[in-house]
């Protein structure tokens, strides 16, 4: 088991090598502790991502003067491209707390949050009870977030993929990811579409603009 500085150094070296024709999307440092057969992940994960292959909605927002705040591993996933401020959050509780603080403090901008435990700790580890507890923790934070929303705010809750903790394997699963969007003046309706629709909707909501990128706004 490597100590964390050595683990990070190895992953940084791998990131440099695994480029060009050998490029991979991410090299991930995952610190753990314990003994063989009983390893447990601990905080300190770092994602060394390749830069996005093309333009993103985050860059569109920046060009429109909208500050982009990344909570958790979001900044790492995009290799910093399109991110103005990174807010550390190494677990769900810290991510929820950071989100609540930013909702109270910021006058505007995008708060882009990843609650990592739901996927990393519970989904892939097939911990159904832990997954249930994580969902309840997120659900418990929602009333506060909703109270902090103003008439010009949009709240979107979704996922980038399925990860059923009761599946007979530990990989991502293929069920539809949920999408819940809350914004003033609109009644409930169903929307089916790719994750890119969230980017298009966010850009439309915050700037009134469209971009020549995949995705269509669900706000129309």
N, C-alpha and C positions, 0 to 999 in steps of 0.2 A: 504494500500500500504506500503510494507516494504522499509526502506531505504536500500541502496545497501550493506553496510557491513552486515546487518542482513540477507538480501536475500542470500548473498554468504555463510554465516554461515549455514543457513538452508539447502541450496543445498549441501554443503560439508557434513553435517551430513546425509542427505538422500543418498549421494553417498556411504558412509560407510555402511549404513544399507542395501542398495539395491545391495547386492553382494551374492555370493554363489547361492543357489537355488532361490534367489529373484533378481538376477542380471538383470539390464536393461543396454542397451547400453550407454545411456547418461542421465544425469540429467542436465537440462539447466536452468541457471539463466537469466531471461529476464527483466531487469529494464524497467519500464514504468512510465508515468506521465499522468495527466489528471483526468477526472471525469468519473463515470460509463456511458457507452454509447459513450464515446469520448476519450478512452485511446490511447496514442501514445507511441510507443517504443522509448527509447533513447539509446545512446551508453552505453556500459558497460556490454554487454552480456558475459557470461562465460559458457563454456561447460565442464562439469565434466564427462569425458568418462571412460568407462571400458577399460583396456589395450586390445590391439588387441588379438584375440584368437589364432593367429598363426603368423608365420614369414611374414614380408612384404617386398616389393621391397625397401622400405626406409632403412631397415636394411641391405639388400644386397648391397645397394650403400655405406652405411657407412663402411661395411666390406671391400669394394674395395677402401676405402680412399677418397670417394667423399663426400664433405660436403653438408649437407641438410639444406637449409634455408626455414623456414615456414613463410608465410605472412598471417596475419589474424588469423582465428580460426583453421588453419590446425594443429598446435601443440596440441591444446586442443582435437581435434577429435581423435588423435592418442595417447592421454595421454602421450605425450612427447616421445614415443617410436620411434626411428629412426630419431629423429629431433636433429640437432646440435644447431641451432640458431632460436629463435622466433623473428619475427618483428611485432610489434603491428600495426594493421590496423582495426579500428572498423567500417569503411564504405568503399564503393567502391572507393571514391576519394583518401582516404589514402592508400588503397591497390594498386591502380594504381601508385601513387607517390612512394610508397616503391619499387614496382617492377622496375620502371624506374631507381631509385637510385641504386638498386642492380645490374641491367644490366650494369650500368656505372662503378660500383666499383669492382665487383668481377672478378677474373681471371678464375674461373671455379666453378663447383658444380651444384646442383639442386636448383632452385627457385620454390617452390611449393606454389601457391597462391590461396586463396579463396576470391572471391568478393561477400561478404555476402548480400549486399543490393538487388541484383538481385533476390534472392530467398526469403529472410526474409521480406524485406520491400515492394517489388513490386509483386512478384509472388504469395505468400500466401495471400497477402492483396488485390489481384485482381485489382491492379492498372495498367491498360494497358498502359496509357500514361507514368507513371513513369518507367515501364519496358522498354518501347521504349526509353526513355531518357537514362536509364542505358546502354542499348546496344549501343546507339550512343556515350556515353562517353567512353566505352571500345573501340569501333571502332576508335574513334579519337586518342586513345593512340597507336594504332597499328603501324602507320608509324614511330613513334619514336622508338618503340621496334624493328621493322624490321631493322631500320638503325643501331641499336646497336648490332645486331646479327653479329657474326663472322662466318667464314666458318665451324667451328667445333660446332656450336650451333644448337639446336633444339628448336623450339617454338611449344607448343601444347595448343590449346584452346578447351576446352570441358566442359561438365557438368556431375554431378554424377546422375542426374535424370531429368525428365521433370517437369516443373512447369508453365503450361499454365495459364497466368493471366486472360484469357477469359473463362476458364472452369467454369461449373456451381457449383463448390465446391472450397474449399480452400486447398485441399490436393495436394500431388504430382500427376503429370499426367504421362501417359504412352507412350507419343510419343518418337521416337528415339531422343537421345541427339546428338547435332551436334559435329563433330570432325574436327578441322582444324589443320594440322601439317605443319610446314614450315621448310625445311632443304635443304641445298645447294646440287645441283647435281641431283635432282629427279623431274620428272614431276608430274603433278596432276593425281590422281586416287582415286577411291572410296574405302573406307574400312568399312566393317561392322563387329562388334565384341563387346565383353564385355569391360567394363572399365579396366579390368585387362590387356588388350592389351596395354594400355598406360604405365602401369608399366613395362611390358616386353620390350616395345620399348625404354623406357627411360634408363633402365638398359643396354640394348644392345648398345645404342648410346653412353653412358657415359663410359662404361667399356669394351664393346665387349663380355660381359658374358651373359650366360643364367642362369636361376634359376629353381629349381623344384617347381615352383609356378604356379597357374592358369595364363593363358594369353599367347598370342603369339605376337611377334613383327610384326608391320606392315611396318617395314623398309626394309624388305627383297627383 
